[in-house]
Amino acid sequence: MFKGSICALITPFKGEEIDERALETLVNWHVGQGTHGLVPCGTTGESPTLSHKEHDRVVEIVVDVAAGRVPVIAGAGSNSTKEAVRLTQNAAKAGADAVLVVTPYYNKPNQEGLYQHYRALNDCTDIPIFIYNIPGRCVVDMSVATMARLAELKNIVGVKDATADLMRPAETLAAIGADFIQLSGEDGTVLPFMAAGGHGCISVTANVAPRLCAEFQEACLAGDYARARVLNAKLMPLHAAMFVDTNPAPAKYGVSQLGMAAEDVRGPLVTLTEEARVTVRSAMKGADLI
């Protein structure tokens, strides 16, 4: 169920409000374009700036509109274990297929603290849980050994690995086995990640190029790395453009160029400079998206 191109979905805004109609449109568009799964309320969904009520509402909308056509992995992370439990339980209640839980940021827990955080989540629900390991944003880095301990728990099913360390997927495979689902969190390194044992990617680029990302993932999963390399070469300038400024501002601008939603982001993020917009447009033209 959890494999292929899984879009780290933007949360469209119209001014300061969530644009619910645009969100519904995006979900239907992704399903039609071949996206294999959706992640609402992750980093790309600007979860740090969503109120609790807004967070719950976005998950509910995505689950309802997806209607079982693709799996929904709801963002449910917090640097408070108590809050992460609430978000996880709410996602389960809303009908999400799994949750994505980021390592607690700012607090800087040690490895035992990380273990206890995820164990509390495992014990609070029956929903599958993905660990989200992204040291660049959270400062802490979950070790493979800690992940292997967590994999012994019934609800810890996989990881979104955004370390960009290409030894990790092979190390994780060796330590935990092929049943532990490894999803890349780095579009730019996803080709070698897949070759080393990955199952898919939670992708930022899929916001603007869902069909291309899905075709790339399908080639990897089929073992057709000759085709995957061709598609990856086409996608690489777009992967770079999606991080010409802080995510998700470039992705939101790209989506706006497709006429799907406004480019509005919430502070402290700001919309792109004209120079950055030129970069995104150029990459989208190169990928035949506009």
Backbone as CSV, one residue per row, in Angstrom:
resi,resn,N_x,N_y,N_z,CA_x,CA_y,CA_z,C_x,C_y,C_z
1,MET,0.824,-1.215,0.000,0.000,0.000,0.000,0.856,1.262,0.000
2,PHE,1.934,1.279,0.787,2.724,2.498,0.953,3.992,2.392,0.113
3,LYS,3.892,2.816,-1.144,5.031,2.747,-2.039,4.813,3.712,-3.191
4,GLY,5.891,3.952,-3.935,5.789,4.786,-5.120,5.904,6.266,-4.825
5,SER,5.225,7.065,-5.628,5.266,8.523,-5.502,4.161,8.998,-4.570
6,ILE,4.564,9.415,-3.397,3.631,9.873,-2.367,3.858,11.373,-2.201
7,CYS,2.891,12.175,-2.534,3.083,13.628,-2.550,3.007,14.222,-1.149
8,ALA,4.047,14.979,-0.798,4.021,15.798,0.417,3.190,17.044,0.089
9,LEU,1.921,16.958,0.334,0.940,17.884,-0.215,1.022,19.279,0.417
10,ILE,0.986,20.304,-0.433,0.880,21.670,0.078,-0.497,21.873,0.717
11,THR,-0.577,22.851,1.607,-1.865,23.318,2.120,-2.174,24.646,1.438
12,PRO,-3.105,24.686,0.496,-3.375,25.942,-0.217,-4.072,26.959,0.685
13,PHE,-3.612,28.181,0.600,-4.215,29.283,1.350,-4.784,30.313,0.381
14,LYS,-5.799,30.980,0.842,-6.306,32.163,0.167,-6.259,33.265,1.208
15,GLY,-5.184,34.058,1.137,-4.943,34.988,2.231,-4.546,34.210,3.467
16,GLU,-5.246,34.435,4.563,-4.934,33.747,5.819,-5.765,32.496,6.040
17,GLU,-6.672,32.204,5.139,-7.569,31.061,5.319,-7.154,29.889,4.434
18,ILE,-7.440,28.679,4.908,-7.224,27.499,4.070,-8.222,27.523,2.922
19,ASP,-7.739,27.302,1.728,-8.594,27.254,0.543,-9.069,25.806,0.377
20,GLU,-10.189,25.493,0.997,-10.660,24.113,1.017,-11.019,23.613,-0.371
21,ARG,-11.578,24.472,-1.207,-11.939,24.050,-2.554,-10.693,23.698,-3.354
22,ALA,-9.640,24.508,-3.228,-8.389,24.218,-3.931,-7.779,22.914,-3.426
23,LEU,-7.868,22.673,-2.131,-7.342,21.438,-1.563,-8.076,20.223,-2.142
24,GLU,-9.369,20.320,-2.229,-10.154,19.226,-2.823,-9.746,19.009,-4.283
25,THR,-9.570,20.104,-5.016,-9.159,20.010,-6.415,-7.804,19.321,-6.546
26,LEU,-6.880,19.680,-5.668,-5.544,19.093,-5.716,-5.581,17.591,-5.458
27,VAL,-6.371,17.167,-4.486,-6.451,15.736,-4.183,-6.965,14.967,-5.394
28,ASN,-8.048,15.459,-5.992,-8.603,14.785,-7.177,-7.618,14.786,-8.344
29,TRP,-6.909,15.886,-8.520,-5.913,15.985,-9.587,-4.804,14.967,-9.391
30,HIS,-4.311,14.841,-8.169,-3.244,13.888,-7.894,-3.691,12.454,-8.180
31,VAL,-4.886,12.126,-7.777,-5.391,10.781,-8.058,-5.431,10.537,-9.569
32,GLY,-5.917,11.520,-10.304,-6.001,11.391,-11.755,-4.647,11.346,-12.439
33,GLN,-3.642,11.977,-11.829,-2.297,12.013,-12.411,-1.465,10.775,-12.071
34,GLY,-1.978,9.922,-11.209,-1.262,8.693,-10.890,-0.453,8.710,-9.619
35,THR,-0.553,9.764,-8.827,0.123,9.800,-7.535,-0.317,8.597,-6.701
36,HIS,0.649,7.973,-6.019,0.365,6.723,-5.313,-0.057,6.916,-3.860
37,GLY,0.042,8.128,-3.345,-0.349,8.393,-1.966,-0.197,9.870,-1.659
38,LEU,-0.797,10.302,-0.550,-0.786,11.714,-0.174,-0.414,11.878,1.298
39,VAL,0.389,12.908,1.567,0.749,13.263,2.944,0.294,14.683,3.224
40,PRO,-0.850,14.862,3.875,-1.245,16.201,4.317,-0.587,16.547,5.651
41,CYS,-0.394,17.810,5.880,0.080,18.340,7.163,1.481,17.883,7.526
42,GLY,2.328,17.741,6.509,3.748,17.560,6.765,4.450,18.903,6.715
43,THR,5.768,18.877,6.572,6.522,20.124,6.458,6.044,20.940,5.264
44,THR,5.858,20.272,4.126,5.421,20.955,2.910,4.004,21.488,3.062
45,GLY,3.226,20.898,3.948,1.880,21.377,4.243,1.843,22.490,5.270
46,GLU,3.023,23.015,5.633,3.154,24.132,6.593,2.490,23.811,7.932
47,SER,2.659,22.587,8.379,2.038,22.186,9.641,2.425,23.057,10.835
48,PRO,3.650,23.620,10.901,3.967,24.453,12.070,3.086,25.687,12.220
49,THR,2.467,26.133,11.114,1.651,27.349,11.191,0.154,27.065,11.179
50,LEU,-0.220,25.776,11.167,-1.638,25.428,11.225,-2.094,25.339,12.676
51,SER,-3.257,25.886,12.958,-3.840,25.676,14.284,-4.249,24.218,14.414
52,HIS,-4.515,23.777,15.639,-4.960,22.398,15.837,-6.234,22.119,15.048
53,LYS,-7.137,23.071,15.053,-8.394,22.902,14.325,-8.137,22.800,12.824
54,GLU,-7.258,23.647,12.304,-6.944,23.617,10.882,-6.254,22.310,10.495
55,HIS,-5.324,21.873,11.326,-4.614,20.625,11.071,-5.609,19.467,10.941
56,ASP,-6.511,19.368,11.898,-7.518,18.308,11.874,-8.390,18.404,10.627
57,ARG,-8.756,19.608,10.254,-9.641,19.820,9.112,-8.964,19.416,7.805
58,VAL,-7.691,19.776,7.638,-6.976,19.416,6.412,-6.911,17.897,6.270
59,VAL,-6.600,17.203,7.342,-6.552,15.735,7.288,-7.917,15.175,6.904
60,GLU,-8.955,15.698,7.522,-10.313,15.216,7.223,-10.665,15.413,5.751
61,ILE,-10.346,16.575,5.206,-10.661,16.855,3.794,-9.926,15.891,2.874
62,VAL,-8.637,15.725,3.103,-7.845,14.868,2.217,-8.333,13.425,2.292
63,VAL,-8.609,12.941,3.483,-9.125,11.569,3.632,-10.470,11.423,2.927
64,ASP,-11.360,12.393,3.139,-12.700,12.306,2.554,-12.652,12.348,1.029
65,VAL,-11.851,13.243,0.466,-11.809,13.391,-0.986,-11.048,12.232,-1.633
66,ALA,-9.991,11.773,-0.993,-9.261,10.620,-1.533,-10.156,9.393,-1.568
67,ALA,-11.006,9.252,-0.569,-12.045,8.210,-0.541,-11.497,6.810,-0.836
68,GLY,-10.318,6.528,-0.297,-9.754,5.203,-0.457,-9.084,4.939,-1.784
69,ARG,-9.074,5.926,-2.695,-8.452,5.711,-4.008,-6.933,5.652,-3.918
70,VAL,-6.365,6.407,-2.985,-4.930,6.335,-2.680,-4.799,6.424,-1.158
71,PRO,-3.752,5.830,-0.598,-3.577,5.925,0.848,-3.204,7.329,1.290
72,VAL,-3.645,7.690,2.480,-3.339,8.981,3.080,-2.505,8.741,4.340
73,ILE,-1.308,9.328,4.352,-0.423,9.267,5.518,-0.437,10.654,6.145
74,ALA,-1.154,10.810,7.231,-1.348,12.134,7.817,-0.166,12.539,8.682
75,GLY,0.308,13.765,8.491,1.317,14.305,9.394,0.758,14.401,10.796
76,ALA,1.531,13.906,11.768,1.047,13.901,13.154,2.187,14.167,14.133
77,GLY,3.196,14.883,13.680,4.373,15.096,14.508,4.277,16.324,15.389
78,SER,5.009,16.267,16.489,5.119,17.403,17.407,6.358,17.187,18.261
79,ASN,6.886,18.274,18.836,7.973,18.096,19.790,7.445,17.875,21.201
80,SER,6.150,17.701,21.316,5.504,17.294,22.561,4.895,15.915,22.346
81,THR,5.284,14.954,23.130,4.735,13.607,22.985,3.219,13.624,23.164
82,LYS,2.740,14.382,24.131,1.299,14.464,24.376,0.562,14.976,23.148
83,GLU,1.104,16.006,22.507,0.457,16.563,21.321,0.533,15.588,20.149
84,ALA,1.655,14.914,19.998,1.773,13.923,18.928,0.778,12.784,19.107
85,VAL,0.526,12.405,20.345,-0.491,11.378,20.622,-1.859,11.874,20.168
86,ARG,-2.190,13.124,20.498,-3.494,13.671,20.107,-3.640,13.701,18.591
87,LEU,-2.603,14.156,17.896,-2.655,14.236,16.442,-2.770,12.849,15.812
88,THR,-2.064,11.894,16.363,-2.110,10.525,15.857,-3.498,9.927,16.036
89,GLN,-4.063,10.100,17.210,-5.400,9.562,17.476,-6.446,10.244,16.608
90,ASN,-6.285,11.547,16.372,-7.237,12.249,15.527,-7.149,11.779,14.083
91,ALA,-5.928,11.546,13.598,-5.756,11.049,12.236,-6.411,9.684,12.074
92,ALA,-6.244,8.841,13.077,-6.883,7.522,13.037,-8.399,7.655,13.010
93,LYS,-8.923,8.558,13.825,-10.367,8.795,13.875,-10.886,9.320,12.544
94,ALA,-10.079,10.146,11.860,-10.492,10.723,10.577,-10.460,9.693,9.449
95,GLY,-9.796,8.566,9.673,-9.749,7.527,8.655,-8.474,7.486,7.849
96,ALA,-7.413,8.179,8.317,-6.128,8.114,7.619,-5.612,6.681,7.638
97,ASP,-4.824,6.347,6.637,-4.277,4.999,6.526,-3.027,4.806,7.370
98,ALA,-2.353,5.898,7.682,-1.133,5.852,8.486,-0.830,7.278,8.940
99,VAL,0.160,7.407,9.815,0.624,8.735,10.217,2.120,8.843,9.997
100,LEU,2.559,10.061,9.760,3.971,10.399,9.612,4.349,11.284,10.790
101,VAL,5.299,10.813,11.601,5.632,11.504,12.849,7.092,11.915,12.832
102,VAL,7.330,13.211,12.792,8.681,13.741,12.745,9.362,13.573,14.101
103,THR,10.678,13.380,14.064,11.438,13.346,15.310,11.274,14.684,16.032
104,PRO,11.120,14.661,17.357,10.876,15.912,18.089,12.000,16.930,17.884
105,TYR,11.606,18.088,17.403,12.520,19.171,17.079,12.716,20.083,18.284
106,TYR,13.795,20.800,18.319,14.148,21.817,19.307,14.503,21.228,20.663
107,ASN,13.740,20.270,21.170,14.022,19.660,22.472,15.353,18.911,22.492
108,LYS,15.752,18.354,21.328,16.975,17.574,21.189,16.999,16.330,22.094
109,PRO,15.995,15.461,22.003,16.020,14.238,22.814,17.165,13.317,22.392
110,ASN,17.659,12.528,23.360,18.658,11.519,23.007,17.966,10.296,22.405
111,GLN,18.724,9.254,22.101,18.144,8.096,21.426,17.075,7.403,22.272
112,GLU,17.285,7.350,23.580,16.269,6.741,24.435,15.004,7.592,24.468
113,GLY,15.182,8.912,24.453,14.019,9.793,24.394,13.237,9.611,23.110
114,LEU,13.947,9.444,21.991,13.284,9.177,20.727,12.507,7.865,20.788
115,TYR,13.140,6.838,21.349,12.471,5.538,21.456,11.189,5.657,22.274
116,GLN,11.268,6.313,23.404,10.096,6.414,24.276,8.985,7.251,23.643
117,HIS,9.357,8.268,22.874,8.379,9.103,22.170,7.557,8.245,21.205
118,TYR,8.246,7.477,20.371,7.534,6.658,19.381,6.848,5.458,20.019
119,ARG,7.397,4.973,21.101,6.719,3.867,21.789,5.377,4.342,22.340
120,ALA,5.330,5.571,22.863,4.061,6.124,23.360,3.047,6.224,22.231
121,LEU,3.495,6.589,21.048,2.590,6.675,19.901,2.132,5.286,19.475
122,ASN,3.058,4.349,19.447,2.708,2.967,19.118,1.622,2.437,20.047
123,ASP,1.718,2.799,21.315,0.803,2.247,22.319,-0.548,2.948,22.368
124,CYS,-0.661,4.096,21.677,-1.898,4.880,21.801,-2.906,4.573,20.704
125,THR,-2.535,3.751,19.712,-3.397,3.561,18.557,-3.026,2.277,17.826
126,ASP,-3.815,1.909,16.843,-3.492,0.777,15.987,-3.117,1.212,14.578
127,ILE,-2.993,2.510,14.334,-2.692,2.999,13.001,-1.199,2.826,12.703
128,PRO,-0.836,2.450,11.473,0.586,2.352,11.122,1.293,3.697,11.274
129,ILE,2.531,3.642,11.745,3.306,4.844,12.035,4.605,4.833,11.244
130,PHE,4.865,5.944,10.538,6.142,6.149,9.866,6.972,7.145,10.667
131,ILE,8.191,6.790,10.935,9.154,7.701,11.542,9.617,8.677,10.454
132,TYR,9.710,9.951,10.797,10.205,10.954,9.853,11.519,11.478,10.401
133,ASN,12.614,11.066,9.778,13.943,11.424,10.254,14.542,12.489,9.348
134,ILE,14.589,13.720,9.844,15.076,14.840,9.038,15.974,15.735,9.900
135,PRO,17.220,15.332,10.093,18.129,16.078,10.977,18.321,17.535,10.579
136,GLY,18.232,17.833,9.290,18.437,19.213,8.850,17.435,20.193,9.426
137,ARG,16.242,19.731,9.734,15.228,20.598,10.323,15.090,20.386,11.835
138,CYS,15.343,19.161,12.276,15.042,18.825,13.676,16.268,18.752,14.576
139,VAL,17.461,18.809,14.002,18.743,18.741,14.709,19.059,17.302,15.143
140,VAL,18.100,16.574,15.702,18.349,15.204,16.134,18.316,14.250,14.943
141,ASP,19.077,13.167,15.059,19.167,12.148,14.013,18.942,10.794,14.659
142,MET,17.863,10.117,14.279,17.613,8.793,14.828,18.595,7.792,14.230
143,SER,19.255,7.025,15.084,20.204,6.030,14.616,19.479,4.821,14.044
144,VAL,20.185,4.067,13.215,19.616,2.834,12.677,19.319,1.861,13.811
145,ALA,20.153,1.846,14.825,19.933,0.951,15.964,18.638,1.283,16.699
146,THR,18.364,2.563,16.898,17.109,2.959,17.551,15.923,2.612,16.676
147,MET,16.069,2.831,15.367,14.987,2.497,14.450,14.707,0.992,14.460
148,ALA,15.752,0.197,14.580,15.580,-1.253,14.639,14.825,-1.661,15.901
149,ARG,15.098,-0.990,17.012,14.323,-1.260,18.243,12.856,-0.928,18.033
150,LEU,12.610,0.203,17.420,11.225,0.631,17.206,10.499,-0.280,16.227
151,ALA,11.218,-0.812,15.265,10.599,-1.682,14.261,10.040,-2.960,14.878
152,GLU,10.469,-3.285,16.081,9.943,-4.460,16.774,8.527,-4.215,17.311
153,LEU,8.120,-2.941,17.407,6.782,-2.605,17.884,5.776,-2.785,16.751
154,LYS,4.557,-3.145,17.087,3.599,-3.591,16.062,3.190,-2.516,15.067
155,ASN,3.168,-1.247,15.490,2.642,-0.200,14.616,3.706,0.617,13.902
156,ILE,4.968,0.417,14.214,6.042,1.156,13.548,6.405,0.410,12.271
157,VAL,5.984,0.949,11.129,6.073,0.183,9.879,7.138,0.683,8.915
158,GLY,7.671,1.889,9.128,8.626,2.390,8.154,9.183,3.742,8.521
159,VAL,9.939,4.314,7.584,10.614,5.588,7.807,10.525,6.453,6.552
160,LYS,10.391,7.736,6.773,10.686,8.724,5.738,12.080,9.230,6.053
161,ASP,13.034,8.875,5.213,14.434,9.189,5.453,14.821,10.430,4.664
162,ALA,15.012,11.534,5.364,15.426,12.785,4.729,16.828,13.177,5.183
163,THR,17.663,12.169,5.435,19.036,12.444,5.848,19.936,12.766,4.664
164,ALA,19.556,12.322,3.456,20.387,12.421,2.252,21.665,11.595,2.385
165,ASP,21.720,10.720,3.374,22.844,9.806,3.570,22.526,8.517,2.820
166,LEU,23.202,8.278,1.724,22.860,7.145,0.872,23.380,5.813,1.395
167,MET,24.053,5.823,2.552,24.355,4.568,3.228,23.156,4.091,4.054
168,ARG,22.273,5.012,4.397,21.174,4.680,5.307,20.229,3.602,4.780
169,PRO,19.746,3.707,3.538,18.791,2.680,3.118,19.385,1.278,3.151
170,ALA,20.654,1.142,2.766,21.298,-0.174,2.806,21.511,-0.628,4.239
171,GLU,21.924,0.298,5.113,22.124,-0.043,6.522,20.809,-0.436,7.182
172,THR,19.754,0.299,6.858,18.444,0.009,7.437,17.918,-1.329,6.937
173,LEU,18.100,-1.588,5.655,17.692,-2.873,5.095,18.417,-4.022,5.784
174,ALA,19.718,-3.862,5.984,20.502,-4.915,6.628,20.083,-5.121,8.081
175,ALA,19.748,-4.028,8.766,19.430,-4.113,10.191,18.007,-4.561,10.474
176,ILE,17.067,-4.198,9.600,15.642,-4.405,9.908,14.968,-5.361,8.934
177,GLY,15.398,-5.349,7.671,14.809,-6.242,6.688,13.938,-5.522,5.686
178,ALA,13.549,-6.248,4.652,12.845,-5.659,3.517,11.402,-5.297,3.816
179,ASP,10.828,-5.826,4.886,9.436,-5.502,5.210,9.280,-4.114,5.824
180,PHE,10.364,-3.560,6.330,10.330,-2.212,6.895,10.333,-1.231,5.729
181,ILE,9.291,-0.417,5.625,9.080,0.417,4.434,9.974,1.653,4.489
182,GLN,10.829,1.779,3.499,11.735,2.928,3.432,11.283,3.893,2.341
183,LEU,10.883,5.071,2.749,10.459,6.125,1.836,11.483,7.250,1.881
184,SER,11.989,7.630,0.730,12.925,8.744,0.671,12.205,10.062,0.963
185,GLY,12.906,10.962,1.613,12.393,12.307,1.813,13.213,13.328,1.061
186,GLU,14.020,12.860,0.107,14.919,13.730,-0.647,14.771,13.429,-2.135
187,ASP,14.049,14.271,-2.852,13.834,14.042,-4.286,15.142,13.917,-5.052
188,GLY,16.134,14.710,-4.707,17.367,14.743,-5.484,18.209,13.486,-5.381
189,THR,18.043,12.700,-4.318,18.833,11.480,-4.139,17.969,10.224,-4.217
190,VAL,16.759,10.354,-4.731,15.824,9.231,-4.674,16.224,8.078,-5.592
191,LEU,16.905,8.338,-6.694,17.283,7.242,-7.590,18.210,6.242,-6.896
192,PRO,19.339,6.665,-6.324,20.166,5.686,-5.613,19.491,5.136,-4.362
193,PHE,18.634,5.922,-3.735,17.889,5.438,-2.563,17.030,4.246,-2.954
194,MET,16.335,4.351,-4.067,15.475,3.256,-4.518,16.318,2.037,-4.862
195,ALA,17.449,2.240,-5.502,18.310,1.123,-5.880,18.881,0.404,-4.667
196,ALA,18.992,1.122,-3.549,19.560,0.547,-2.328,18.514,-0.111,-1.433
197,GLY,17.268,-0.159,-1.889,16.252,-0.850,-1.104,15.041,-0.021,-0.747
198,GLY,14.910,1.161,-1.341,13.762,2.011,-1.049,12.476,1.492,-1.654
199,HIS,11.360,1.948,-1.069,10.034,1.560,-1.547,9.289,2.707,-2.231
200,GLY,9.805,3.926,-2.077,9.124,5.071,-2.667,9.692,6.372,-2.141
201,CYS,8.982,7.454,-2.428,9.432,8.790,-2.022,8.244,9.628,-1.587
202,ILE,8.379,10.289,-0.450,7.434,11.336,-0.063,7.993,12.618,-0.663
203,SER,7.396,13.035,-1.754,8.009,13.967,-2.687,7.430,15.373,-2.629
204,VAL,8.322,16.357,-2.639,7.918,17.756,-2.813,7.636,18.033,-4.284
205,THR,8.518,17.527,-5.155,8.392,17.770,-6.588,7.070,17.262,-7.143
206,ALA,6.531,16.215,-6.531,5.258,15.661,-7.010,4.123,16.666,-6.937
207,ASN,4.268,17.743,-6.170,3.241,18.784,-6.152,3.051,19.417,-7.516
208,VAL,4.131,19.502,-8.295,4.044,20.161,-9.600,4.198,19.183,-10.762
209,ALA,4.770,18.013,-10.514,4.984,17.032,-11.585,4.525,15.647,-11.132
210,PRO,3.257,15.504,-10.770,2.817,14.222,-10.221,2.944,13.048,-11.183
211,ARG,2.619,13.265,-12.454,2.679,12.142,-13.391,4.119,11.698,-13.633
212,LEU,5.019,12.655,-13.806,6.423,12.310,-14.015,6.999,11.579,-12.811
213,CYS,6.688,12.062,-11.626,7.192,11.415,-10.412,6.629,10.008,-10.269
214,ALA,5.355,9.835,-10.608,4.742,8.504,-10.536,5.382,7.568,-11.551
215,GLU,5.621,8.047,-12.772,6.253,7.212,-13.790,7.671,6.822,-13.380
216,PHE,8.391,7.764,-12.790,9.744,7.473,-12.306,9.705,6.372,-11.249
217,GLN,8.807,6.509,-10.291,8.723,5.515,-9.225,8.310,4.150,-9.763
218,GLU,7.390,4.138,-10.694,6.953,2.869,-11.267,8.097,2.171,-11.986
219,ALA,8.960,2.939,-12.659,10.128,2.356,-13.320,11.079,1.752,-12.289
220,CYS,11.323,2.481,-11.198,12.200,1.960,-10.147,11.643,0.676,-9.546
221,LEU,10.367,0.690,-9.221,9.748,-0.470,-8.582,9.729,-1.678,-9.509
222,ALA,9.718,-1.426,-10.805,9.759,-2.519,-11.784,11.188,-2.970,-12.079
223,GLY,12.164,-2.287,-11.492,13.558,-2.621,-11.752,14.072,-2.110,-13.074
224,ASP,13.334,-1.204,-13.708,13.733,-0.643,-14.999,14.533,0.638,-14.752
225,TYR,15.773,0.467,-14.332,16.574,1.633,-13.965,17.090,2.399,-15.179
226,ALA,17.079,1.784,-16.352,17.427,2.530,-17.570,16.393,3.630,-17.807
227,ARG,15.114,3.274,-17.715,14.058,4.277,-17.879,14.057,5.248,-16.702
228,ALA,14.279,4.735,-15.515,14.293,5.595,-14.336,15.360,6.676,-14.455
229,ARG,16.514,6.334,-14.999,17.585,7.328,-15.168,17.176,8.419,-16.140
230,VAL,16.489,8.051,-17.212,16.021,9.045,-18.185,15.029,10.003,-17.525
231,LEU,14.087,9.459,-16.797,13.084,10.288,-16.123,13.723,11.134,-15.027
232,ASN,14.691,10.560,-14.318,15.366,11.304,-13.252,16.123,12.499,-13.809
233,ALA,16.748,12.313,-14.971,17.469,13.422,-15.605,16.519,14.560,-15.956
234,LYS,15.322,14.217,-16.373,14.319,15.237,-16.703,13.837,15.952,-15.449
235,LEU,13.787,15.220,-14.337,13.265,15.772,-13.092,14.304,16.555,-12.286
236,MET,15.579,16.277,-12.477,16.597,16.862,-11.601,16.575,18.388,-11.532
237,PRO,16.452,19.115,-12.662,16.369,20.580,-12.537,15.149,21.027,-11.726
238,LEU,14.073,20.261,-11.827,12.871,20.586,-11.068,13.075,20.312,-9.587
239,HIS,13.753,19.191,-9.260,14.076,18.911,-7.860,14.865,20.071,-7.256
240,ALA,15.852,20.556,-7.991,16.671,21.665,-7.497,15.843,22.934,-7.343
241,ALA,14.967,23.185,-8.304,14.149,24.401,-8.271,13.189,24.410,-7.086
242,MET,12.738,23.242,-6.661,11.807,23.176,-5.533,12.466,23.593,-4.216
243,PHE,13.807,23.733,-4.238,14.514,24.163,-3.040,15.382,25.390,-3.314
244,VAL,14.981,26.170,-4.329,15.671,27.425,-4.591,15.418,28.413,-3.462
245,ASP,14.354,28.189,-2.698,14.055,28.925,-1.474,13.407,27.918,-0.531
246,THR,13.049,28.374,0.661,12.535,27.449,1.663,11.238,26.793,1.216
247,ASN,11.212,25.463,1.287,10.009,24.687,1.019,8.913,25.070,2.028
248,PRO,7.658,25.312,1.574,7.102,25.003,0.268,6.891,26.197,-0.660
249,ALA,7.580,27.305,-0.431,7.335,28.473,-1.281,7.547,28.171,-2.769
250,PRO,8.621,27.479,-3.174,8.763,27.180,-4.608,7.675,26.244,-5.132
251,ALA,7.311,25.224,-4.344,6.256,24.300,-4.776,4.933,25.036,-4.926
252,LYS,4.641,25.930,-4.010,3.381,26.666,-4.092,3.369,27.595,-5.307
253,TYR,4.515,28.195,-5.592,4.566,29.021,-6.793,4.360,28.165,-8.032
254,GLY,5.005,26.985,-8.069,4.827,26.085,-9.193,3.384,25.668,-9.380
255,VAL,2.722,25.344,-8.288,1.304,24.966,-8.358,0.464,26.137,-8.869
256,SER,0.834,27.343,-8.465,0.092,28.525,-8.942,0.246,28.699,-10.449
257,GLN,1.401,28.318,-10.986,1.623,28.420,-12.429,0.785,27.400,-13.205
258,LEU,0.354,26.362,-12.529,-0.541,25.375,-13.139,-2.010,25.761,-12.969
259,GLY,-2.243,26.866,-12.260,-3.606,27.350,-12.058,-4.400,26.553,-11.044
260,MET,-3.691,25.858,-10.147,-4.368,24.972,-9.207,-4.663,25.623,-7.859
261,ALA,-3.827,26.585,-7.458,-3.985,27.228,-6.146,-3.112,28.468,-6.121
262,ALA,-3.356,29.334,-5.160,-2.538,30.538,-5.000,-1.178,30.166,-4.420
263,GLU,-0.222,31.070,-4.563,1.122,30.821,-4.048,1.280,31.252,-2.586
264,ASP,0.207,31.681,-1.936,0.290,32.227,-0.580,0.912,31.238,0.402
265,VAL,1.836,31.753,1.216,2.418,30.995,2.319,2.183,31.776,3.603
266,ARG,2.372,31.115,4.732,2.187,31.788,6.018,3.533,32.180,6.609
267,GLY,3.535,33.359,7.272,4.735,33.805,7.956,5.166,32.825,9.022
268,PRO,6.468,32.681,9.184,7.544,33.550,8.713,8.020,33.296,7.284
269,LEU,7.407,32.366,6.552,7.782,32.195,5.157,7.221,33.330,4.315
270,VAL,7.857,33.571,3.181,7.400,34.604,2.245,7.406,34.008,0.844
271,THR,6.666,34.652,-0.059,6.627,34.183,-1.444,7.974,34.464,-2.123
272,LEU,8.154,33.851,-3.279,9.451,33.891,-3.958,9.791,35.261,-4.528
273,THR,11.081,35.523,-4.613,11.568,36.681,-5.361,11.363,36.416,-6.849
274,GLU,11.450,37.429,-7.655,11.287,37.249,-9.092,12.392,36.350,-9.651
275,GLU,13.601,36.484,-9.134,14.700,35.633,-9.594,14.393,34.152,-9.335
276,ALA,13.866,33.857,-8.154,13.522,32.469,-7.828,12.354,31.993,-8.686
277,ARG,11.419,32.868,-8.976,10.286,32.497,-9.827,10.753,32.107,-11.229
278,VAL,11.726,32.856,-11.730,12.282,32.534,-13.051,12.891,31.135,-13.028
279,THR,13.588,30.802,-11.948,14.204,29.474,-11.820,13.150,28.375,-11.844
280,VAL,12.065,28.570,-11.088,11.005,27.562,-11.034,10.319,27.433,-12.388
281,ARG,9.994,28.552,-13.009,9.335,28.506,-14.321,10.203,27.822,-15.354
282,SER,11.491,28.122,-15.327,12.415,27.529,-16.296,12.470,26.003,-16.119
283,ALA,12.520,25.554,-14.876,12.558,24.111,-14.615,11.257,23.442,-15.026
284,MET,10.148,24.116,-14.793,8.851,23.549,-15.195,8.725,23.467,-16.705
285,LYS,9.246,24.485,-17.419,9.236,24.437,-18.883,10.122,23.305,-19.391
286,GLY,11.280,23.136,-18.740,12.185,22.077,-19.137,11.584,20.683,-18.969
287,ALA,10.667,20.560,-18.004,9.995,19.285,-17.763,8.670,19.188,-18.521
288,ASP,8.416,20.156,-19.405,7.206,20.185,-20.234,5.928,20.270,-19.389
289,LEU,5.987,20.998,-18.294,4.820,21.151,-17.421,4.017,22.396,-17.746
290,ILE,4.692,23.403,-18.285,4.028,24.646,-18.682,4.556,25.054,-20.061
